[in-house]
Amino acid sequence: MFKPFQIQDLLQGLSRSFSSRPKAGGVLLISAGGLGDTVLFSLVLPRLASLAKDGEQVTVLIRREAAKMAFLLPPGMNVMAIDFKLLRHSLSYRRQTFARLFETHYRLAVSTDFLRHPHLDDSLIRAAAADQSAAMEPRSWPKYDRALRQNRNLFQRLFDSGPVHLDKVVRWARFADWLTGTTAPAPKVELPQGLIGDTELIEPADVMIQPFSAVKLKQSPPDLYRMLIEQFPEGTRVAITGAPGDLDNNPDFRRLLALPNVAFDSSTFVDLVPKLKAARLVISVDTALMHLAIGLGAPTIGLASAAYVGEIVPYAEEITPANAHILFQPMACQGCLGACPLAPVDGMYPCIAGLAPARIKATADSILSPKA
């Protein structure tokens, strides 16, 4: 990570070029979350895009890895994918990125995240040097609170979006109301129909399972999925989904592929869309695929930790569609936002270890064999 004085040197070098900038125009929306956040952010994005004046371009700045979900963004938007790892460690990449933002000369720049890094997210706002800028009051981050306070002067407008534990989509919707001067209900987790043209599938999977997480402590064991698969109705076709390296990183899950009618599917998110829409059931850990499946209308069981209760999952009642079945084990420490205070249980967070297999099975049965 660069020291603050190095960042200032880069930005001061840009400031000497103010006279050569074009006339201000366009809106920059910075969303620095991951893949799952990008799915949910896309629900509110059309409202934020209304900040643009007639003829203005809207640019959405997202993390490079989140660009895998860029197909969810409304058509006509310019997508700028930034490698935050390089932004942190490469001086030349940082200089190039800052120059690109500065030279565009946006009329309005909006940082849309509640959790902001003062030397990454805020440095992008500083580099853009838009005529106007806005953000939410940031979530407290003890390591960076002093720097965040110092960065308040980057923004002409700051919005108090509410308590720490508030549904992410509801928070964005409130922010959009404040920015646009309008009032509208928070959107349900429902993606637009016709997002991608329907594809004719040959023998699509009846059940799609995403058991993998970048945080292994959030994963349930393969024996849970074996139990579910073995008790699905006879002939049920099952696809285990994941990135190409997930089976290498989780070799215990390979034995699931030996079960009848079970295969591995490493399709990209965009290629998974028609498969998810065709599935009778999706079972997923709390990850981007879960949000995507729910948004597409697939009957979905989400196996969630209790870490983000009140912020992400389960969704707030007013935005939850009928096809979402998010299961979690209530805990006294729920809402820890990933800073688990408890020791792991069998390689899992205690709240994940506490998910009752019988409850998961009963929910799956009710979806696959609904009562008349």
DOLOLUM-490621 format. One record per residue: residue number from 1; y, x, z of N, C-alpha, C in turn; residue in one letter. Coordinates in steps of 0.05 Angstrom, whole numbers. Atoms other than C-alpha are relative to their C-alpha. Layout:
NODE  num    n_c2    n_c1    n_c3   ca_c2   ca_c1   ca_c3    c_c2    c_c1    c_c3  residuo
NODE  NUM       Y       X       Z       Y       X       Z       Y       X       Z        A
...
end
This chain:
NODE  num    n_c2    n_c1    n_c3   ca_c2   ca_c1   ca_c3    c_c2    c_c1    c_c3  residuo
NODE    1     -24      17       0       0       0       0      25      18       0        M
NODE    2     -25     -16       0      69      26     -17      17      -5      25        F
NODE    3     -18       4     -22     119      37      38      24     -16      -9        K
NODE    4     -23      17       8     179     -10      40      21      15     -16        P
NODE    5     -21     -14      14     227      45      17      -7       5     -29        F
NODE    6       8      -4      27     185      57     -45       4     -25     -17        Q
NODE    7      -4      26      13     187     -17     -62      30      -3      -7        I
NODE    8     -29       3       4     263     -17     -53       9      17     -23        Q
NODE    9      -8     -18      21     270      43     -99      -6     -13     -27        D
NODE   10       7      13      25     233       5    -154      19     -22      -7        L
NODE   11     -17      23       4     274     -57    -145      29       7      -5        L
NODE   12     -27      -9       5     340     -20    -142       3      11     -28        Q
NODE   13      -1      -9      28     323      13    -208       3     -23     -19        G
NODE   14      -2      24      18     315     -56    -239      28     -12       2        L
NODE   15     -25      13      -4     380     -81    -209      22      12     -17        S
NODE   16     -21     -13      17     420     -31    -250       0     -11     -28        R
NODE   17       2      11      27     398     -70    -312       9     -29      -2        S
NODE   18      -8      28       0     429    -137    -293      15      -8     -25        F
NODE   19     -17       7      22     479    -134    -350     -15      -4     -26        S
NODE   20      15       2      25     424    -130    -403     -20     -24       1        S
NODE   21      18      23      -1     385    -192    -379       9     -23     -17        R
NODE   22      -7      24      15     382    -254    -421      11     -22      18        P
NODE   23      -9      22     -16     413    -319    -398     -23     -12      16        K
NODE   24      21      11     -17     374    -350    -341     -12     -25     -11        A
NODE   25      14      24      10     322    -402    -360     -29       1       7        G
NODE   26      28       2      -6     254    -426    -341      -6      -1      30        G
NODE   27       9       3     -28     215    -438    -277     -24      17       4        V
NODE   28      23     -17      -8     168    -388    -243     -12     -12      25        L
NODE   29      14      11     -23     116    -418    -196     -22      21       7        L
NODE   30      19     -20      -9      77    -366    -156     -21     -13      18        I
NODE   31      22      11     -16       9    -387    -129     -20      23       3        S
NODE   32      16     -24      -4     -27    -327     -99     -27      -4      13        A
NODE   33      26       6     -12     -89    -362     -74     -23       7     -18        G
NODE   34      24      -7      15    -160    -353     -98      -9     -23     -18        G
NODE   35      10      20      19    -204    -395    -144       1     -28      11        L
NODE   36       0      27     -11    -213    -454     -97      28     -10       3        G
NODE   37     -28       9      -2    -138    -456     -82      11      -8     -26        D
NODE   38     -11       7      26    -124    -457    -156     -10     -27     -10        T
NODE   39       9      27       6    -168    -518    -165      18     -21      13        V
NODE   40     -16      19     -15    -130    -555    -111      30       0      -8        L
NODE   41     -28      -3       8     -62    -528    -133       5     -15     -26        F
NODE   42      -4      13      26     -73    -556    -203       6     -30       3        S
NODE   43      -5      28      -5     -71    -626    -172      30      -7       3        L
NODE   44     -29       4      -6       2    -618    -151      18      13     -21        V
NODE   45     -15     -15      19      24    -573    -207      17     -18     -19        L
NODE   46     -18      16      17      49    -629    -254      26      -9      14        P
NODE   47     -25       8     -14      98    -651    -200      19      23       3        R
NODE   48     -17     -24      -2     123    -580    -190      12       7     -28        L
NODE   49      -9      -6      27     129    -572    -266      25     -17      -7        A
NODE   50     -23      17       6     180    -628    -266      27      13       9        S
NODE   51     -24     -14      -7     229    -578    -236      14      12     -24        L
NODE   52     -11     -12      24     239    -551    -306      20     -19     -14        A
NODE   53     -19      16      16     299    -575    -346     -11      -3     -28        K
NODE   54       8       4      28     292    -600    -418      -1      27     -15        D
NODE   55       3     -23      17     265    -545    -462      -7      26      16        G
NODE   56       7     -24     -16     250    -497    -404     -30       5       1        E
NODE   57      28      -8      -3     184    -459    -400      -7       2      30        Q
NODE   58      11      -3     -27     143    -464    -336     -21      22      -1        V
NODE   59      19     -22      -2     106    -400    -318     -14      -2      27        T
NODE   60      16       0     -25      50    -402    -266     -12      28       4        V
NODE   61      10     -27      -6      36    -334    -235     -23      -4      20        L
NODE   62      24       2     -17     -35    -330    -206     -14      27       1        I
NODE   63      17     -24      -2     -84    -277    -185     -18       2     -25        R
NODE   64      17      -4      24    -124    -246    -242     -27     -14       3        R
NODE   65      27      12      -3    -190    -270    -212       2     -30       0        E
NODE   66      -3      30       1    -162    -341    -205       4     -10     -28        A
NODE   67      -4       9      28    -148    -342    -280     -25     -13     -12        A
NODE   68      25      14      10    -221    -365    -288       3     -30       2        K
NODE   69      -5      29      -3    -193    -433    -267      25      -8     -15        M
NODE   70     -25       6      14    -132    -430    -313      -3     -24     -19        A
NODE   71       4      23      18    -164    -483    -358       7     -26      14        F
NODE   72      -7      25     -15    -147    -534    -303      30      -5      -1        L
NODE   73     -29       3      -1     -72    -522    -310      10     -17     -23        L
NODE   74     -10      18      21     -31    -572    -351       6      16     -25        P
NODE   75      -6     -14      25     -24    -554    -425      29       6      -3        P
NODE   76     -28      -7       5      39    -520    -447      12      19      20        G
NODE   77     -11     -19     -20      47    -477    -385      -8      28      -8        M
NODE   78       5     -28       3      52    -402    -390     -14      11      25        N
NODE   79      15     -10     -23       0    -368    -345       3      31       0        V
NODE   80      -2     -28      -4      15    -299    -318     -20       8      22        M
NODE   81      21      -8     -19     -47    -268    -286       6      29      10        A
NODE   82      -7     -25     -12     -31    -211    -238     -23      11      16        I
NODE   83      21     -14     -16     -81    -161    -209      13       9      26        D
NODE   84     -13      -6     -25     -60    -161    -136     -10      27      12        F
NODE   85       9     -26     -10    -104    -100    -121      16      22     -12        K
NODE   86     -16     -21      13     -67     -59    -172      29      -2       9        L
NODE   87     -28       3      -9      -1     -89    -149       4      14      27        L
NODE   88      -1     -13     -26     -18     -61     -80      -1      30      -2        R
NODE   89       7     -29       0     -43       8    -101      11      16     -23        H
NODE   90      -8     -15      24     -16      26    -170      30      -1      -4        S
NODE   91     -29      -1       4      57      48    -175       8      -8     -28        L
NODE   92      -7       7      28      57      43    -251      -4     -29      -6        S
NODE   93       5      29       5      27     -27    -251      21     -16      14        Y
NODE   94     -20      14     -15      76     -49    -198      27       1     -15        R
NODE   95     -25      -4      15     135     -21    -238      -1     -19     -25        R
NODE   96       3      16      25     109     -56    -302       3     -30       7        Q
NODE   97       0      29      -7      99    -123    -266      28      -8       9        T
NODE   98     -28       6      -9     168    -120    -232      19      -3     -24        F
NODE   99     -18       0      23     202    -104    -298      -4     -25     -17        A
NODE  100       6      24      16     167    -161    -334      13     -25      13        R
NODE  101     -12      23     -14     190    -211    -281      30       1      -2        L
NODE  102     -30      -3      -1     261    -184    -277      12      -6     -27        F
NODE  103     -11       2      27     272    -181    -352      -1     -28     -11        E
NODE  104       1      28       9     251    -254    -362      24     -16       9        T
NODE  105     -23      14     -11     308    -278    -318      -4     -30       3        H
NODE  106       5      29      -6     282    -344    -290      24     -13      13        Y
NODE  107     -21      15     -13     331    -397    -270      -9      -7      29        R
NODE  108      11       8     -26     285    -417    -212     -27      13       5        L
NODE  109      26     -11      -8     229    -381    -176      -9     -13      26        A
NODE  110      10      14     -24     185    -417    -125     -26      14       9        V
NODE  111      25     -10     -12     134    -385     -79     -13     -23      13        S
NODE  112      12      25      -9      85    -441     -66     -20       3      23        T
NODE  113      21      -4     -20      40    -410     -13      11      -1      29        D
NODE  114      -7       1     -28      43    -424      62      -5      27      13        F
NODE  115       6     -27     -10      10    -357      77      10      20     -21        L
NODE  116     -12     -18      19      52    -304      44      -1      29      10        R
NODE  117      -1     -28      -7      46    -228      43      28      11      -6        H
NODE  118     -28      -8       5     116    -198      52       3      23     -20        P
NODE  119      -3     -23      19     101    -136       9     -14      -5     -27        H
NODE  120      13       7      25      62    -172     -46      13     -25     -11        L
NODE  121     -12      26       9      81    -246     -54      30       2      -1        D
NODE  122     -30      -1      -1     153    -235     -32      12      21     -18        D
NODE  123     -11     -20      18     161    -173     -73       2     -11     -29        S
NODE  124      -2      13      26     148    -215    -135      25     -17      -3        L
NODE  125     -25      16       0     204    -262    -116      24      19      -2        I
NODE  126     -23     -19       0     250    -202    -103       3      11     -28        R
NODE  127      -2     -12      26     233    -171    -170      10     -20     -21        A
NODE  128      -9      20      20     244    -236    -209      30      -4       1        A
NODE  129     -30       3      -3     315    -240    -181      10     -24     -15        A
NODE  130      -8      25      14     320    -312    -205      27      -9      11        A
NODE  131     -25      11      -9     385    -349    -200      -3     -16      25        D
NODE  132       6      16     -24     353    -395    -149     -29       6       8        Q
NODE  133      28      -4      -9     291    -387    -106      -5     -17      25        S
NODE  134       8      18     -22     253    -430     -56     -28       7       9        A
NODE  135      27      -5     -12     192    -426     -11      -3     -18      24        A
NODE  136       4      12     -26     160    -456      50       5      20      22        M
NODE  137       0     -17     -23     172    -428     118     -29      11       3        E
NODE  138      27     -10       1     112    -381     122     -16      -4      26        P
NODE  139      18       0     -23      52    -386     168       3      26      15        R
NODE  140      -2     -24     -16      57    -337     225     -23      19      -6        S
NODE  141      19     -21       5      22    -271     211       9      24      17        W
NODE  142     -11     -19     -19      32    -226     272       6      28     -11        P
NODE  143      -4     -26      11      24    -162     233      25       2     -18        K
NODE  144     -22       0      20      78    -182     183      23     -19       7        Y
NODE  145     -21      19      -6     122    -232     220      28      12      -2        D
NODE  146     -27     -13       1     180    -183     226       9       3     -29        R
NODE  147      -7      -3      28     178    -168     152       6     -27     -13        A
NODE  148      -4      27      11     173    -242     135      28     -10       8        L
NODE  149     -27       9      -9     235    -256     177      22      15     -16        R
NODE  150     -20     -15      15     272    -200     141       2     -10     -29        Q
NODE  151       0       9      28     253    -231      74      12     -28      -3        N
NODE  152     -11      27       2     285    -298      90      24      -1     -20        R
NODE  153     -24       0      18     347    -276      51      -8       0     -30        N
NODE  154       8       2      28     305    -276     -13       2     -29     -11        L
NODE  155       2      28       8     306    -352     -13      26     -15       8        F
NODE  156     -23      18      -6     365    -400     -19      -9     -25      15        Q
NODE  157      10      25     -13     320    -457       5     -27       6      12        R
NODE  158      25      -3     -14     264    -456      56      -8     -27      12        L
NODE  159      10      26      -9     221    -517      73     -18       2      23        F
NODE  160      19       2     -23     189    -532     140     -21     -20      -7        D
NODE  161      21      17      11     123    -559     114     -18     -13      21        S
NODE  162      16      13     -20      93    -578     181     -17      19      16        G
NODE  163      16     -17     -18      42    -552     231     -20      18     -16        P
NODE  164      19     -18      12      -8    -496     217     -24     -15     -11        V
NODE  165      24      15       9     -66    -545     212      10     -26     -14        H
NODE  166      -8      23      17     -46    -591     155     -14       4     -27        L
NODE  167      15      -2      25     -86    -607      93      17      14     -22        D
NODE  168     -14     -16      19     -68    -558      38      13     -16     -22        K
NODE  169     -11      16      21     -58    -610     -16      23     -18      10        V
NODE  170     -21      16     -12     -17    -654      30      25      17       4        V
NODE  171     -23     -18      -4      27    -594      47      14       5     -27        R
NODE  172     -12      -4      26      38    -579     -27      15     -24     -10        W
NODE  173     -13      25       9      54    -652     -41      27      -4      15        A
NODE  174     -26       2     -15     107    -652      15      20      20     -11        R
NODE  175     -18     -20      11     136    -588     -14      11      -9     -27        F
NODE  176      -8      10      26     138    -619     -83      21     -22       3        A
NODE  177     -20      22      -5     174    -681     -55      27      12       7        D
NODE  178     -25     -12      -9     226    -636     -22      14      14     -23        W
NODE  179     -12     -15      23     237    -594     -84      12     -19     -21        L
NODE  180      -8      18      22     242    -652    -132      18     -23       9        T
NODE  181     -16      23     -10     278    -702     -87     -13     -27      -5        G
NODE  182      15      25       4     224    -754    -100     -21      -3      22        T
NODE  183      22       5     -20     169    -785     -57     -23     -12     -14        T
NODE  184      25      11      12      98    -796     -80     -23       6      18        A
NODE  185      23      -6     -17      31    -800     -45     -13      26      -9        P
NODE  186      15     -24       7     -10    -736     -42     -23      -8     -19        A
NODE  187      21       8      19     -59    -736    -101     -28       3      11        P
NODE  188      29      -3      -7    -133    -748     -91     -11      24     -15        K
NODE  189      13     -23      13    -180    -691    -109     -15     -11     -24        V
NODE  190      10      11      25    -191    -719    -179      13      14     -23        E
NODE  191     -11     -14      22    -182    -676    -240       3     -19     -24        L
NODE  192      -4      18      23    -157    -707    -306     -26      -4     -16        P
NODE  193      22       5      18    -209    -741    -349       6      13     -27        Q
NODE  194      -4     -12      26    -220    -708    -416      11      28       2        G
NODE  195      -9     -27      -4    -203    -640    -387     -12      19     -20        L
NODE  196      15     -16      19    -255    -609    -431     -17     -20     -16        I
NODE  197      16      18      16    -290    -643    -489     -29      -2       9        G
NODE  198      28       4      -9    -358    -672    -472     -18      16     -18        D
NODE  199      20     -16      15    -416    -627    -492     -27     -13       3        T
NODE  200      27      12      -1    -484    -655    -510     -19      21      12        E
NODE  201      18     -18     -14    -532    -622    -461     -29      -7      -5        L
NODE  202      29       5       3    -606    -614    -472     -12       4      28        I
NODE  203      13       0     -27    -642    -632    -407      18      13      21        E
NODE  204     -18     -10     -21    -583    -621    -360     -14      -1      28        P
NODE  205      12       0     -26    -601    -605    -288       8     -25      15        A
NODE  206      -6      24     -17    -605    -665    -241      16       9      24        D
NODE  207     -14     -10     -24    -583    -623    -182       9      29      -5        V
NODE  208     -11     -27       2    -538    -562    -182       6      10      28        M
NODE  209      -4     -12     -27    -537    -516    -121      15      26      -2        I
NODE  210     -15     -25      -2    -485    -463    -107      -3      10      29        Q
NODE  211       4      -9     -28    -511    -426     -44      15      25       8        P
NODE  212     -12     -27      -6    -470    -362     -49      29      -2       7        F
NODE  213     -28      -3      -8    -405    -343     -17       7      29       1        S
NODE  214      -9     -27      -3    -363    -281     -18      -2      10      29        A
NODE  215       3      -5     -29    -368    -285      58     -29      -8       7        V
NODE  216      28       7      -4    -443    -281      72      -5     -17      25        K
NODE  217       3      15     -25    -433    -310     142       3     -30      -5        L
NODE  218      -4      28       7    -416    -376     107     -25     -11     -15        K
NODE  219      23       8      16    -484    -379      71     -22     -11      18        Q
NODE  220      24      10     -13    -542    -422      94     -24      15     -11        S
NODE  221      23     -16       9    -611    -389      88     -15     -14     -23        P
NODE  222      15      12      23    -655    -399      26     -21     -20       9        P
NODE  223      20      19     -10    -706    -436      69      11     -28       1        D
NODE  224     -12      27       0    -657    -494      75      -2     -12     -28        L
NODE  225       0      10      28    -653    -500      -1     -29      -5      -9        Y
NODE  226      28       5       7    -728    -493      -8      -9     -27      11        R
NODE  227       8      26     -11    -738    -552      39      12     -23     -16        M
NODE  228     -13      21      15    -688    -594       1     -14      -4     -28        L
NODE  229      11       1      27    -717    -576     -68     -28     -12       1        I
NODE  230      27      10      -1    -788    -590     -46      -2     -30       7        E
NODE  231       1      28      -6    -769    -659     -22      17     -18     -19        Q
NODE  232     -13      16      21    -728    -680     -82     -21     -16     -15        F
NODE  233      19      16      16    -761    -734    -125     -15      18     -20        P
NODE  234      16     -15      19    -817    -707    -169      14       2     -27        E
NODE  235     -11      -4      26    -792    -677    -234      30       6       0        G
NODE  236     -29      -6      -2    -721    -664    -209       6      28     -11        T
NODE  237      -7     -27      11    -690    -607    -250      23      11      17        R
NODE  238     -19     -13     -18    -651    -558    -206      10      25     -13        V
NODE  239     -12     -25       9    -602    -504    -226      14      13      24        A
NODE  240     -14     -16     -20    -582    -450    -177      23      14     -15        I
NODE  241     -22     -12      14    -512    -428    -198      12      23      16        T
NODE  242     -13     -23     -13    -475    -364    -184       9      20     -20        G
NODE  243      -9     -21      18    -443    -303    -213     -24      18      -6        A
NODE  244      23     -16       8    -489    -254    -249     -11      19      22        P
NODE  245       9     -19     -21    -492    -206    -189      -9     -13      26        G
NODE  246       6      13     -26    -505    -259    -136     -30       3       8        D
NODE  247      28      -3      -8    -581    -254    -139      -6      28       8        L
NODE  248       4     -27      -8    -578    -179    -135      10       5      28        D
NODE  249     -12      -2     -27    -534    -185     -73     -14     -17      21        N
NODE  250      14      18     -18    -578    -239     -44     -29      -3      -9        N
NODE  251      27       0      12    -650    -221     -64     -18     -21      12        P
NODE  252      18      20     -13    -681    -270     -14       1     -27     -15        D
NODE  253      -3      26      15    -656    -327     -59     -17       0     -25        F
NODE  254      15      -1      25    -698    -303    -118     -26     -17       2        R
NODE  255      26      15      -3    -760    -337     -89       4     -30      -6        R
NODE  256      -4      28       7    -727    -405    -101      -6      -4     -30        L
NODE  257       4       3      29    -733    -392    -176     -30      -2      -7        L
NODE  258      29       3       5    -809    -392    -169      -9     -29       4        A
NODE  259       7      28      -4    -807    -466    -150       0     -14     -27        L
NODE  260       0      15      25    -823    -517    -205      27     -11      -7        P
NODE  261     -25      12      11    -764    -539    -248      26      12      12        N
NODE  262     -23     -13     -11    -716    -489    -216       8      24     -18        V
NODE  263      -9     -22      17    -674    -441    -258      27      10      11        A
NODE  264     -26     -12      -8    -613    -396    -248      20      -4     -23        F
NODE  265     -21       5      20    -548    -412    -284      25      16       8        D
NODE  266     -24     -17      -5    -493    -359    -287      23      -6     -18        S
NODE  267     -21       8      18    -447    -398    -332      28       4      13        S
NODE  268     -27      -1     -10    -372    -389    -326       9     -28       9        T
NODE  269      -9      26     -10    -332    -445    -292       5     -19     -22        F
NODE  270      -6      18      22    -308    -473    -357     -25     -11     -13        V
NODE  271      25       9      12    -379    -476    -384     -16     -18      19        D
NODE  272      14      16     -20    -403    -508    -319      11     -29       0        L
NODE  273     -12      26      -2    -356    -567    -327     -18     -23     -10        V
NODE  274      17      22       9    -401    -611    -371     -25      -3      16        P
NODE  275      24       1     -16    -461    -592    -329       4     -13      27        K
NODE  276      -7      13     -25    -427    -612    -265       4     -30      -4        L
NODE  277      -5      29       5    -405    -678    -295     -26     -15      -5        K
NODE  278      25      13       6    -476    -692    -317     -19      -1      24        A
NODE  279      18      -2     -22    -508    -675    -250       0     -25      17        A
NODE  280       3      22     -18    -534    -729    -204       9       8      28        R
NODE  281      -8     -10     -26    -519    -684    -144       7      29      -2        L
NODE  282      -8     -28      -2    -483    -619    -130       0       7      30        V
NODE  283      -1     -10     -28    -495    -580     -65      13      27      -1        I
NODE  284     -14     -25       2    -447    -523     -52      11       8      28        S
NODE  285     -15     -11     -23    -421    -478       3      29      -6      -6        V
NODE  286     -29       5       4    -346    -484      14      11      23     -17        D
NODE  287      -9     -19      19    -325    -447     -48      13     -14     -23        T
NODE  288     -15      13      22    -288    -459    -113     -16     -21     -15        A
NODE  289      17      19      15    -347    -493    -146      -1     -27      14        L
NODE  290       0      26     -14    -348    -546     -91      25     -16      -7        M
NODE  291     -24      15       7    -275    -564    -104       0      -9     -29        H
NODE  292       2       7      28    -287    -563    -179     -18     -24      -5        L
NODE  293      19      21       4    -348    -608    -175      11     -27      11        A
NODE  294     -11      24     -12    -313    -658    -129      22     -10     -19        I
NODE  295     -21       8      18    -252    -659    -175      -9     -12     -25        G
NODE  296      11      10      25    -296    -673    -235     -14     -27       4        L
NODE  297      13      26      -6    -326    -734    -200     -30       2       6        G
NODE  298      29      -2      -5    -396    -705    -188      -6      -6      30        A
NODE  299       7       5     -28    -430    -731    -125      -7      27      13        P
NODE  300       0     -27     -10    -422    -669     -82      -3       1      30        T
NODE  301       3      -6     -29    -447    -645     -14      11      28       4        I
NODE  302     -12     -25      -6    -403    -590      13     -10       9      27        G
NODE  303       9     -11     -25    -434    -546      67      21      19      10        L
NODE  304     -24     -14      -8    -372    -522     103      -2      11      28        A
NODE  305      -4     -10     -27    -356    -479     162      21     -17      14        S
NODE  306     -21      15     -14    -310    -507     216      26      16       0        A
NODE  307     -23     -18      -1    -260    -451     203      26     -13     -10        A
NODE  308     -24      10      12    -212    -490     159       2     -31       3        Y
NODE  309      -3      28      -6    -219    -559     190      30      -5       6        V
NODE  310     -28       6      -3    -150    -590     186      18      13     -20        G
NODE  311     -16     -13      21    -127    -545     129     -12      -4     -28        E
NODE  312      12       2      26    -177    -548      72     -23     -20      -1        I
NODE  313      22      18       0    -243    -582      87      -7      -8      29        V
NODE  314       0      21      20    -258    -636     100      29      -7      -8        P
NODE  315     -26       8      10    -200    -662      58      12     -21      18        Y
NODE  316     -13      23     -13    -148    -708      89     -10     -26     -12        A
NODE  317      11      25       8    -171    -779      86      13     -11     -25        E
NODE  318     -15      12      22    -117    -800      37      -5      13     -27        E
NODE  319       5     -14      26    -138    -749     -16     -30       3      -6        I
NODE  320      29      -3       3    -214    -754      -8     -12     -21     -19        T
NODE  321      13      20      18    -251    -786     -67     -28      -8      11        P
NODE  322      25      11     -11    -314    -827     -55     -24      19      -5        A
NODE  323      23     -18       7    -359    -773     -87      -2      25      17        N
NODE  324      -1     -24     -16    -341    -720     -35     -15      -6      27        A
NODE  325      16       2     -25    -391    -711      23       1      27      13        H
NODE  326      -3     -26     -12    -367    -652      63     -11       0      28        I
NODE  327      13      -1     -26    -411    -634     122       9      25      15        L
NODE  328      -6     -23     -17    -391    -589     179      -8      -6      29        F
NODE  329       7       3     -28    -411    -577     251      25       2      17        Q
NODE  330     -24      -3     -17    -354    -594     299      -4      21      21        P
NODE  331       1     -21     -20    -337    -537     345      25      -1      17        M
NODE  332     -24      -2     -17    -289    -526     403      20      19     -12        A
NODE  333     -18     -20      12    -261    -467     363       7      -7     -29        C
NODE  334      -5       6      28    -255    -504     296      29       3      -6        Q
NODE  335     -28      -6       8    -193    -489     256       8      28       5        G
NODE  336      -6     -29      -6    -198    -414     270      12      14     -24        C
NODE  337     -11     -12      25    -176    -401     197     -14      26      -7        L
NODE  338      16     -23       8    -232    -350     188      -2      22      21        G
NODE  339       1     -21     -21    -220    -309     252     -20     -10      21        A
NODE  340      20      11     -18    -286    -330     284      -2      16      26        C
NODE  341       2     -14     -26    -287    -314     359     -28       4      11        P
NODE  342      27       1     -10    -362    -322     366     -18      20     -15        L
NODE  343      20     -18      13    -421    -276     351     -16     -15     -20        A
NODE  344      17      14      20    -462    -292     289     -27      -9      11        P
NODE  345      26      11      -7    -526    -332     295     -18       2     -25        V
NODE  346      18      -5      23    -582    -308     249      15       6     -26        D
NODE  347     -15      -8      23    -531    -277     203      19     -20     -11        G
NODE  348     -18      21       8    -487    -339     200      21      -5      21        M
NODE  349     -19      11     -20    -424    -365     232     -15     -21      16        Y
NODE  350      14      20     -16    -448    -409     290       4     -28     -11        P
NODE  351      -4      27      11    -417    -470     256     -17      -5     -24        C
NODE  352      19       2      23    -459    -456     194     -28      -3      10        I
NODE  353      27       2     -12    -521    -444     235      -5     -27      12        A
NODE  354       3      25     -13    -508    -510     269      -2     -24     -19        G
NODE  355       3      22      19    -511    -552     205     -30      -9       1        L
NODE  356      27      10      -4    -572    -596     216     -13      -5     -27        A
NODE  357      13       5      25    -621    -593     157      -6     -30      -5        P
NODE  358       6      29       3    -641    -666     171      24     -16     -10        A
NODE  359     -25      14       9    -569    -688     162       6       6     -29        R
NODE  360      -4      -7      28    -563    -651      96     -19     -15     -18        I
NODE  361      20      14      16    -628    -680      71       6     -29      -2        K
NODE  362      -5      29       1    -609    -751      91      23      -6     -19        A
NODE  363     -23       4      18    -543    -744      54      -9       3     -30        T
NODE  364      11      -4      27    -579    -717      -8     -17     -24      -9        A
NODE  365      17      24       6    -630    -774      -5      17     -24      -6        D
NODE  366     -17      24       5    -575    -826      -1      13       0     -27        S
NODE  367     -13      -2      27    -544    -799     -65     -20      -2     -22        I
NODE  368      21       0      21    -608    -787    -105     -16     -26      -1        L
NODE  369      16      25      -1    -642    -851     -82      15     -22      14        S
NODE  370     -17      20     -14    -587    -901     -64     -15     -26       2        P
NODE  371      12      26      -4    -609    -966     -35      14     -21     -18        K
NODE  372     -11      21      18    -600   -1027     -80      18     -18      17        A
end
